[in-house]
Amino acid sequence: MGHAGMAAAAVRYLRSADAPRVEPLPRPELRCVGEDERAPVGQAEFRRVLGNFATGVTVVTSPAADGEASPAGFACQSFSALSLDPPLVAFMVGRASTTWPRIARAGVFCVNVLGAHQGELCRGFAVSGGDKFAGVAHDAAPVSGSPRLAGALAWVDCTVHAVHTGGDHLIVVGRVDALGAPEEDAPPLLFHRGRFL
């Protein structure tokens, strides 16, 4: 029996009535560096070193929630696929973000994967405040109705599945409801050492 077969057998056993009941461990308390403590790594050095990891760039959008006049959106480079079964993706957003509460209220979002030609579009969504959608061509994603940006390399339409804390950020997990990508092969927008490639 291969690894996949053993994993499937373990899952079947754990779901069966014969499996022993296991109580979940208590969640550990979140620990922050105190005022009187030295951070293990300086923020400037952290940014410098991790800036060597090139990332793709996305814009996460959400439809206007009740009482809001316009959709929400922000530029995000901390996006990744998370799970195939069920299909899940994740992105990270700063706790101080003013856009995240609007996306959370809507409960849905669309991740727009940007192409190399969309650097200016990304810059528009990276600023705080203002109407980020002014002059931006988009239509509605099929399930959530979130803005699907014209010219994006791919789009992933999601429902908020879970939100976890991660230091000064939140880790947002989305359940994928629909997704797509045009047939043409175009280069992605990449971010490396503080600039677009």
C-alpha positions in Angstrom: 0.0 0.0 0.0 1.5 3.4 -1.0 1.4 6.6 1.0 -1.9 7.7 -0.5 -3.5 4.4 0.3 -2.2 4.5 3.9 -3.5 8.1 4.3 -6.9 7.2 3.0 -7.1 4.2 5.3 -6.1 6.3 8.3 -8.8 8.9 7.4 -11.5 6.1 7.1 -10.5 4.7 10.5 -10.5 8.1 12.2 -14.0 8.8 10.8 -15.3 5.4 11.9 -17.2 4.7 15.2 -14.3 2.5 16.4 -11.8 5.3 16.5 -10.9 6.6 19.9 -12.2 10.1 20.7 -9.3 12.6 20.9 -9.8 15.9 22.6 -8.2 18.8 20.7 -5.2 20.4 22.4 -5.7 23.9 23.8 -4.7 26.7 21.5 -1.4 28.3 22.6 -1.5 31.9 23.6 -0.2 34.3 21.0 3.1 35.8 22.1 4.3 39.2 21.0 7.7 40.7 21.6 7.3 42.8 24.8 8.4 46.4 25.1 11.4 45.2 27.3 12.4 42.5 24.9 14.7 42.6 21.9 13.1 41.3 18.7 15.0 38.2 17.5 15.3 39.7 14.0 15.2 43.3 13.0 12.4 44.4 10.7 14.7 46.0 8.1 16.8 42.8 7.9 13.7 40.7 7.7 12.4 42.7 4.7 15.9 42.7 3.1 16.4 39.0 3.3 12.9 37.9 2.4 12.8 40.4 -0.4 15.0 37.9 -2.3 12.0 35.6 -2.7 10.1 36.7 -5.8 6.4 36.6 -5.5 3.5 36.9 -7.9 1.1 39.9 -7.4 -2.6 39.8 -7.1 -5.5 42.2 -6.4 -8.1 40.8 -4.0 -11.5 42.2 -4.6 -14.9 42.0 -3.0 -18.4 43.3 -3.9 -19.8 46.3 -2.1 -21.4 45.0 1.2 -24.8 46.3 2.3 -24.6 50.1 2.8 -21.4 50.5 0.9 -21.2 52.5 -2.4 -18.3 50.8 -4.1 -16.5 47.4 -4.2 -13.4 46.8 -2.1 -9.9 45.8 -3.3 -6.3 45.8 -2.4 -2.9 44.7 -3.9 -1.7 41.5 -2.3 1.6 39.5 -2.9 1.0 37.0 -0.1 -1.3 34.7 -1.9 -1.0 30.9 -2.4 -2.8 27.7 -3.2 -3.5 25.8 0.1 -5.5 22.6 -0.6 -6.7 20.5 -3.5 -9.4 18.6 -1.5 -11.3 20.7 -0.7 -10.0 23.4 -3.0 -8.7 26.2 -0.8 -6.5 29.3 -1.2 -5.0 31.7 1.3 -3.8 35.3 1.5 -2.4 37.4 4.2 -3.6 40.9 5.1 -2.3 43.4 7.7 -4.5 43.7 10.8 -4.5 47.5 10.3 -5.9 47.2 6.7 -9.0 49.4 6.2 -10.0 47.2 3.2 -10.1 43.8 5.0 -13.1 44.7 7.2 -15.1 45.4 4.0 -14.1 42.1 2.5 -14.9 40.3 5.7 -18.4 41.9 5.8 -19.1 40.7 2.2 -17.8 37.2 3.1 -16.6 36.6 -0.4 -13.7 37.7 -2.6 -12.0 37.2 -5.9 -8.2 36.9 -6.3 -7.1 38.5 -9.6 -3.6 37.3 -10.7 -1.9 40.2 -12.4 0.1 40.1 -15.6 3.4 41.8 -16.3 1.5 44.6 -18.0 -0.5 45.5 -14.9 2.1 47.2 -12.7 0.2 50.6 -12.7 -3.1 48.8 -11.9 -1.4 47.2 -9.0 0.0 50.6 -7.7 -3.6 51.9 -7.8 -4.8 49.2 -5.5 -1.8 49.5 -3.2 -2.8 52.9 -1.9 -5.2 53.5 0.9 -8.5 55.3 0.3 -10.1 56.7 -2.8 -12.1 55.0 -5.4 -9.7 52.3 -6.6 -12.0 51.1 -9.3 -12.3 54.4 -11.1 -11.5 53.8 -14.7 -10.7 50.1 -14.1 -12.5 47.7 -16.4 -14.0 44.7 -14.6 -17.0 42.4 -14.6 -18.6 40.3 -11.9 -17.1 36.9 -10.9 -19.8 34.3 -11.5 -20.4 33.1 -7.9 -19.5 35.9 -5.5 -20.1 38.9 -7.8 -16.7 40.3 -6.8 -14.9 42.4 -9.4 -13.0 40.4 -11.9 -10.4 42.7 -13.4 -10.0 42.8 -17.2 -6.6 41.6 -18.4 -5.8 39.5 -15.3 -4.0 36.2 -16.0 -6.3 34.3 -13.8 -9.1 34.7 -11.3 -10.2 32.7 -8.3 -13.7 33.3 -6.9 -14.0 32.4 -3.2 -16.1 32.4 0.0 -14.3 33.2 3.2 -13.7 29.8 4.8 -11.6 30.7 7.9 -9.5 33.5 9.3 -6.4 32.9 11.5 -4.1 35.2 13.4 -0.5 35.5 12.3 1.4 38.2 14.2 0.6 41.6 12.7 -1.3 39.9 9.9 -4.4 37.8 9.4 -4.3 34.6 7.4 -7.5 34.4 5.3 -8.5 31.0 3.9 -10.9 31.0 1.0 -13.0 28.1 -0.4 -12.8 28.2 -4.2 -16.2 28.3 -5.8 -15.1 29.1 -9.4 -11.9 29.9 -11.2 -10.5 30.5 -14.7 -7.7 31.8 -16.9 -7.6 32.9 -20.5 -6.0 30.6 -23.0 -3.3 33.0 -24.0 0.1 32.6 -22.4 1.3 35.9 -20.9 4.0 36.6 -18.3 3.1 37.3 -14.7 3.7 40.4 -12.7 6.5 39.6 -10.2 7.7 41.5 -7.1 11.3 41.2 -6.1 13.5 43.3 -3.8 11.0 46.1 -3.6 10.2 46.4 -7.3 8.3 44.8 -10.1 10.0 42.5 -12.6 
